[in-house]
Amino acid sequence: MYLVDLRTNTIHDLGCPRYECHIQKIPKDQTKKVYTLETVKRMCDMNTQPRYQGCQWCLPEFYLFDMSKIY
């Protein structure tokens, strides 16, 4: 099962949460549950707004690093 943080549009994998994810600090009214990996792939591949991405610690295969932010 996966958890979407609606504040940051980040998707977390509840099967292998990390300490760095801080899932327990996400308000309950700002979450959405996603049950399949296919839905997560579809949410991350869409070019619509809001843009969803995976968590860099627990779902790195769907994490998008923006190189323009470091310059």
DONUVO-692011 format. One line per field, with one value per atom (N, C-alpha, C): residue number from 1; atom name; x, y, z. Coordinates in Angstrom, 3 decimals. Atoms other than C-alpha are relative to their C-alpha. Layout:
N
nr = [NUM;...] .
atom = [CA;...] .
east = [X;...] .
north = [Y;...] .
up = [Z;...] .
% end
This chain:
71
nr = [1;1;1;2;2;2;3;3;3;4;4;4;5;5;5;6;6;6;7;7;7;8;8;8;9;9;9;10;10;10;11;11;11;12;12;12;13;13;13;14;14;14;15;15;15;16;16;16;17;17;17;18;18;18;19;19;19;20;20;20;21;21;21;22;22;22;23;23;23;24;24;24;25;25;25;26;26;26;27;27;27;28;28;28;29;29;29;30;30;30;31;31;31;32;32;32;33;33;33;34;34;34;35;35;35;36;36;36;37;37;37;38;38;38;39;39;39;40;40;40;41;41;41;42;42;42;43;43;43;44;44;44;45;45;45;46;46;46;47;47;47;48;48;48;49;49;49;50;50;50;51;51;51;52;52;52;53;53;53;54;54;54;55;55;55;56;56;56;57;57;57;58;58;58;59;59;59;60;60;60;61;61;61;62;62;62;63;63;63;64;64;64;65;65;65;66;66;66;67;67;67;68;68;68;69;69;69;70;70;70;71;71;71] .
atom = [N;CA;C;N;CA;C;N;CA;C;N;CA;C;N;CA;C;N;CA;C;N;CA;C;N;CA;C;N;CA;C;N;CA;C;N;CA;C;N;CA;C;N;CA;C;N;CA;C;N;CA;C;N;CA;C;N;CA;C;N;CA;C;N;CA;C;N;CA;C;N;CA;C;N;CA;C;N;CA;C;N;CA;C;N;CA;C;N;CA;C;N;CA;C;N;CA;C;N;CA;C;N;CA;C;N;CA;C;N;CA;C;N;CA;C;N;CA;C;N;CA;C;N;CA;C;N;CA;C;N;CA;C;N;CA;C;N;CA;C;N;CA;C;N;CA;C;N;CA;C;N;CA;C;N;CA;C;N;CA;C;N;CA;C;N;CA;C;N;CA;C;N;CA;C;N;CA;C;N;CA;C;N;CA;C;N;CA;C;N;CA;C;N;CA;C;N;CA;C;N;CA;C;N;CA;C;N;CA;C;N;CA;C;N;CA;C;N;CA;C;N;CA;C;N;CA;C;N;CA;C;N;CA;C;N;CA;C;N;CA;C;N;CA;C;N;CA;C] .
east = [0.851;0.000;0.903;-0.758;1.156;-0.801;0.634;0.443;0.455;-0.299;0.235;-0.123;0.023;1.148;-0.512;0.633;-1.210;0.588;-0.644;0.796;1.171;-1.203;3.944;-0.134;0.243;2.453;1.065;-0.999;4.929;-0.677;0.574;4.098;0.998;-0.834;5.463;-0.427;0.259;5.755;-0.120;0.202;4.249;0.572;-0.625;5.903;1.424;-1.372;9.360;0.230;-0.192;9.060;1.358;-1.279;12.266;-0.237;0.104;12.892;-0.086;-0.073;13.619;-1.329;1.286;10.103;-0.906;0.832;8.447;-1.485;1.393;5.173;-0.936;0.848;3.850;-0.308;0.238;4.063;-0.961;0.941;1.726;-1.398;1.365;-1.732;-0.928;0.907;-4.445;-0.910;0.883;-6.609;0.750;-0.807;-3.735;0.603;-0.510;-3.253;-1.027;0.843;-4.618;0.672;-0.554;-4.163;-0.100;-0.043;-3.161;0.382;-0.141;-3.348;0.871;-0.773;-1.466;1.170;-1.171;1.918;-0.339;0.414;0.225;-0.603;0.576;-1.718;1.094;-1.124;1.494;0.754;-0.691;3.195;-0.787;0.851;0.252;0.003;-0.009;0.225;1.316;-1.314;3.974;0.270;-0.242;3.894;-0.861;0.892;1.089;0.693;-0.567;2.124;-0.996;1.004;-0.799;0.387;-0.218;-0.897;-1.060;-1.301;-0.405;0.897;-0.993;2.763;0.397;-0.350;3.281;1.368;-1.289;6.639;0.183;-0.277;8.004;0.906;-0.877;9.749;1.435;-1.382;13.512;0.612;-0.548;14.059;-0.714;0.704;11.328;-0.533;0.481;10.323;0.882;-0.934;13.456;-0.145;0.138;12.588;-0.987;0.939;9.841;0.325;-0.414;11.767;0.637;-0.542;12.526;0.820;-0.862;15.509;0.090;-0.023;15.298;1.377;-1.360;18.828;0.009;0.023;17.745;-0.068;0.093;17.230;1.370;-1.313;20.947;0.819;-0.740;22.017;-0.640] .
north = [-1.164;0.000;1.236;-1.230;3.530;1.145;-1.149;6.854;1.259;-1.238;10.171;1.159;-1.235;13.356;1.095;-0.966;15.888;1.401;-1.308;18.847;0.127;-0.038;17.950;-0.847;0.910;15.478;-1.083;1.044;12.843;-1.314;1.318;9.136;-0.814;0.806;6.942;-1.461;1.442;3.144;-0.439;0.424;1.850;-1.380;1.302;-1.526;0.094;-0.192;-0.118;1.467;-1.405;3.276;0.205;-0.373;5.012;1.093;-1.045;7.317;1.383;-1.296;10.178;0.421;-0.304;9.976;0.842;-0.702;11.337;-0.169;0.294;9.656;0.324;-0.251;10.029;1.482;-1.441;13.850;0.543;-0.436;13.986;0.035;-0.058;15.201;-0.982;1.019;12.590;0.560;-0.571;15.000;0.401;-0.322;15.592;-1.250;1.250;11.926;-0.648;0.795;9.634;-1.359;1.350;5.861;-0.458;0.604;4.159;-1.458;1.411;0.382;-0.789;0.790;-0.711;0.792;-0.613;-0.031;0.570;-0.507;0.440;1.407;-1.321;3.403;1.009;-0.882;4.887;0.361;-0.266;4.525;0.983;-0.881;6.207;1.423;-1.317;9.080;0.725;-0.617;9.692;0.303;-0.198;9.456;1.085;-1.011;11.953;1.358;-1.333;15.386;1.086;-0.965;17.100;0.571;-0.583;19.265;-0.541;-0.048;18.403;-1.139;0.986;16.502;-0.827;0.900;13.475;-0.599;0.662;11.923;-0.911;0.918;9.145;0.639;-0.461;9.708;-0.414;0.308;9.861;-1.086;1.025;7.437;-1.345;1.288;4.795;-0.384;0.290;5.024;0.746;-0.800;6.305;-0.213;0.230;4.757;0.967;-0.983;7.389;1.421;-1.322;10.312;0.778;-0.854;13.189;1.107;-1.045;15.363;1.121;-1.164;18.849;0.643;-0.536;19.864;1.531;-1.460;23.481;0.639;-0.559;23.917;0.189;-0.124;23.578;1.134;-1.128;26.475;1.300] .
up = [0.000;0.000;0.000;0.142;-0.724;0.592;-0.630;0.958;-0.728;0.705;-0.882;0.978;-0.779;0.965;-0.921;0.887;-0.622;0.136;-0.136;0.699;-0.963;0.838;-1.260;-1.253;1.130;-3.795;-0.091;-0.088;-2.656;0.369;-0.251;-2.690;0.820;-0.881;0.119;-0.085;-0.016;0.138;1.451;-1.384;3.382;0.278;-0.178;2.787;0.516;-0.485;3.534;0.359;-0.376;5.277;0.660;-0.593;6.330;1.041;-1.022;9.263;-0.647;0.671;6.847;-0.638;0.632;5.368;0.896;-0.979;8.554;-0.315;0.331;7.622;1.161;-1.165;11.161;0.175;-0.120;10.826;-1.055;1.033;7.816;0.614;-0.552;8.898;-0.711;0.549;8.392;-1.087;1.003;6.397;-1.277;1.174;3.943;-0.638;0.556;2.949;-0.909;0.893;0.296;-0.143;0.141;0.093;-1.440;1.326;-3.130;0.224;-0.316;-3.245;-0.961;0.956;-6.390;-0.561;0.612;-7.965;-1.371;1.316;-11.346;0.118;-0.221;-9.963;0.316;-0.319;-8.553;-1.279;1.270;-11.954;-0.854;0.782;-13.657;0.560;-0.621;-11.160;-0.243;0.197;-11.600;-1.469;1.421;-15.412;-0.616;0.565;-15.921;-0.032;0.132;-17.153;0.376;-0.431;-15.495;1.355;-1.313;-12.428;0.939;-0.649;-9.638;-0.459;0.415;-10.483;1.220;-1.096;-8.234;-0.242;0.099;-7.481;1.203;-1.090;-5.332;1.040;-1.075;-2.031;-0.335;0.356;-2.446;0.869;-0.871;0.449;-0.117;0.011;0.245;-1.372;1.354;-3.451;-1.023;0.823;-5.270;-1.501;1.438;-8.647;-0.652;0.525;-9.030;0.466;-0.469;-7.512;-1.143;1.050;-9.874;0.641;-0.527;-9.003;-1.015;0.889;-10.494;0.070;0.036;-11.505;-0.019;0.064;-12.035;1.386;-1.338;-8.282;0.661;-0.633;-7.512;-0.588;0.605;-9.753;0.326] .
% end
